[in-house]
Amino acid sequence: MDLLTAVFVAPFLDMAGSPVFLAEVVIVGVLTGVMYSLVALGFVLIFKASGVFNFAQGVMVLFAALTLVGLMERGVPVWLAILMTILVMIGLAFAIERFMLRHLVNQEPIILFMATIGLAFVLEGVGETLWGSNVKALDVGIPNASFEVGGILLNEFDLFAAASCAVLVAVLAVFFHYTTIGRALRAVADDHQAALSVGIPLKTIWVIVWSVAGFVGLVAGIMWGARSGVQFSLSLIALKALPVLILGGFTSVPGAIVGGLIIGVGEKIAEIYWGPLLGGAIENWFAYMLALVFLVFRPQGLFGERIIERV
């Protein structure tokens, strides 16, 4: 078998020869993609509502998870620890608005972006100082047993994560499109000064959107922390969220979900069926190669708005 046949024909023959195994790979990819989408949602929320690309979103996921597990280690019940962590993330939103965003109104996007990079280092340092840098196990009572349906192995934890993501997307979609605050958020993203001129309270809007992003970060932190432990490498999952955003579009909540599913399924199929032929480890770079293709042919993403500037 020549190389061309091995790369382009053999994997499809393997898929056709074992449809049950293919279905299991696809399901695992879908559930992994949902986890990516949870992180990407935080980026979309802040960018959609304020026009800021929040480089610190991955660290916010880490900070929320560290706070939760730190409270639980000190004997706080799970439900109370979650409520206290939500309050901490809301307080963080107030602090970000007061000490960072308030002084950067109408500044260039690159200045806001650089500010979020600084915020990422501050949150990481504060989290390490308060809660330590050791890997911490997180158990919030989510079932983690596996079971078989039609020969396909499923995991209760992955299904719970998928259901949580679906509920979040539905709530956020209604919030953005059918509420007064949601419309105000979109107006602020379009033009800070124009929003202020029509009476939209910019400070309040920013606190709301960063609080919601913090809550989404907490959900993502619970899911990722319960799966792989709460550790500082958790902040690096933001890097995998970037291809998700490129595929789905930076301003689309449904796009974050669809992009995550494409990345999750694509990398699992690539690793299983093309990995042995190309030396393995495709899962590590597949998402970025796919994002590069989208940047060339559809830079606004599947659900992003095409921007046309007249000169």
N, C-alpha and C positions, 0 to 999 in steps of 0.2 A: 504493500500500500504506500503510494507516494505521499509527500507531505501535504499537498493540496487536498487530497482525499481525506487524509487523517484529520485535518483541521476543520474542513467544511462539510464533510459527509458523515464521518464516524460518530460525532456527538449526537447528531439527529437520529441516527440508527439506534444509538443507545437509548435515547428518549422514547422512541417508538417501541423498543423492545421491552421496556419496563415502565408502563404508564403509572402504576401505583407508586413506584419510587419517585418518578417525576412529580407526581402530585404532592408527595411528602416534601420534596425539595422546594416546590413552589410555595407550599403552606408555611414552611420554615422561613422562606424569604419574605413572605407577606408579613409575618409576625415580627421579623427583624426590622422590616421597613417601617412598621408602625412605631417601633421604638425610636428610629431615626426621626420620624415625623414629629414626635413629641418635642424633641429638641428644636427642630426647625420651626415649630409653631411659635416659640418665643421670639425668634428672629423676625418672623412675619408680623407679629403683633406690634412690635416697636417700630419696625420700618414702615408698616402700613399707617400707623397713627402719628408718627413724628418725623418720618423721613430719615431716621438715624439707623445706620447699620450697627447694631449693638455687638461689638466684638466680645463683650463680657458675658454674653448669654450662657456660654458653656460653663464659665466660672460661677454664674448664678445658680445653675443646676447643681454644681458641686457644693456651693455654700449652703443651699437649702438642704441638701442631703446631709452635710456635715452637722448642721444645726439640729436637724431631726434626730440623727443617731446620737449626737452628743447629749441631748436632753433625755433620750431614752436610757442611755448609759448611767445617767444620774438618778434613775428611778422614776422618771415621769411616765405615766401611762401613755400608750400609743396614741389614743385619741386626743389626749391633752397636748402631747408633744406635737402632733400635726397642727392643732389649732394655734399653739404658741409659735410654731415655725411660720405659719401663714401671717401672724401678726408681725413677726420679725421681717418678713419679706415686704409687708406693707410699710413698715417703718423704714426699711432700706429704700423703698421708692420715694418716700418723703425726703430722705437725706440726699438721694441722687438729684431730685428736683431742686432742693434748696441750695446745695453746695456745688452742683455742676451745671445742670441744664439751665437754671435761671440766668446764669452769666453767659450763656452761649446762644441766646435767642438771635435768629437771623444770621448766624455765622455760617461759613461755608461748610458743606457736608464733610469735607476732609478733616476739619477741626473737631467736629462732633465725633467722627470716627476715631481720631486720635485720643479724644477724651475717654471713650469707652475702652480703649486699650489700657490706658492708665487705670481706669476703674477695675479692670480685670486683675491687674497686679495687686491693687489695694485689697480687693475682696479675697484673693488667694492668700495674701499675707495675714489678713485678719482671721480668716478661717483656720489657718495653721496655728496662729497664736492662741486662739480660743479653744480649739478642739484637738490639736495635735495633728501629726502627719501620718500616723499609722493607719493601715488598712482596717476598716471597721465593718463587721457584718451587720446587715440591716434586715430585721425580720419584723414586718408589720402585719403578719397573719395572712398574707396572700398564699393560697394553696399552690403547691409546686409539683403535684403528682402528674404522672403521664398516664395516658390511656389510649386505647386503640379503637379506631372507627373505620371499618371497611379495609383493614390492613394498613391504615395510615396512622402513624404515631403522633399524638397531639399532647400538648402540655397545658395544664390548667393556668399556670402563670402567664404564658404567652397569650392565651385567650382572654384573660382578665385585662392584660395590657391593651389588647386590641379593642375590647369593649370600652375601656376608659378613654382611649383616644377618640373613638367614635362619638362618645357623649360630649367630650370637650369640643370637637369640631362642630357638632350640631349647636351647642350653646354659643360658641363664638360666632358662628355664621348668623344666628339670630341677633346676637348682640351688635354686630357691625352693621347689619343691613336693615334692622327693624326697630332700632332704638334711637332716641335723640342723642344720647352720648356717643353711640357708634357713628352717627353722621358727623358729629362734632370732631371726632377723632380723625376722620378722613379729611375734613376741612383743614385741620391743623397741619396735617401732613402735606397738603398742597401748598399752603402759604401761611407762615406764622403770623405775619403782620396783618394780612387780610382777615385771618381768624380773630385776631385781637380787635380789629376795627368793627366787627359785627357783634362784639360782646361775648365771644367764646373765652372762658377763663383758661388761659393756656396752662397755668400752674396746676390747676385741678385736673385738666385732661392728662397732662404728663404723669401725675401721680397715679391716676387710674390705670393708664396703660402699662406703666412699669409695675404696678401692683399685680395686674392680671398676668403679665409676663413672668413675674416672680412666682405666682401660683402655678402657672404651667411648668416653670422650672422645677418647682417642688414635686409635681406629679412625675416629671421625667426623672428627677433625682431618686424618687422612691423606686421607680421601675428599674432603672439601671443599677442603683445601689443594692436592691434586693437580689438582682441577678448576679452581679459580679463583685459586690462589696463596694463600700464607699472609700474611694482612694483618689489621690490628686490627679491621676491619669483620667479620671472621669471628665475633667474639663476638656479633654482632647476630643470627646465625641462631637464637639462643636465643629471640628474639622470635617467630619463625615456629614454634618448637616449642610455644609456649603454646597456640595453637589446637588443635594435635595432641593435647595432653594433655587439653584440655577435651572434645574429641570422644571420645577413647578411654577416659578415666578416669585419674586420677592414680596409681592403685595397680595398674594392669594392664599387664603386659609385652605381651601380645597386643594390648591396646587401643592402645598406642603405635604399633604397626605398622599396625593398621587405620585409626587416626586419620590417620597420615601418608599412607597410600594415598588416603584420601578427600580430604584437603587437596590432595595432589599432582595427582590426576586432576581434581578439581573446578576448581582454579584454571587448569589448562591448557585445559580445555574452555571455561570462562568467558571466558578471554582470547581464544581463537581464534574462538569462535562468537558471543559477545555483546560482546566488546571493541569491534569496529568500530561497533556500534550505540549503545554507551554512552560513546564517547569514548576507549576504550582504558584501559590501566593497571589493569584489573580484577584482574590477578594480584597486585597489591600489597595489596589490601584484601579480597579474596574470603574468605580464611581467617578473618579477624577477624569478618566479617559472619556467616559460617556458625557460628563459635564463639558469637556473641551469641545466635543462634537456639537453639543447644543449651543455653546457660545459662538461657534462658527456659523451655524445655520439658523438658529433661532435664539438670539441672545436674551430676549425678554422672557423666555421660558414658555411652557405650554399654556399657562393661564395668566401670564403677565401682560401688562398693557404695553402696546407698541407706542413708543415715543417718537414723534416726528417734530424736529426743530427746523424752522425756516430761517434761512440766513440770507 
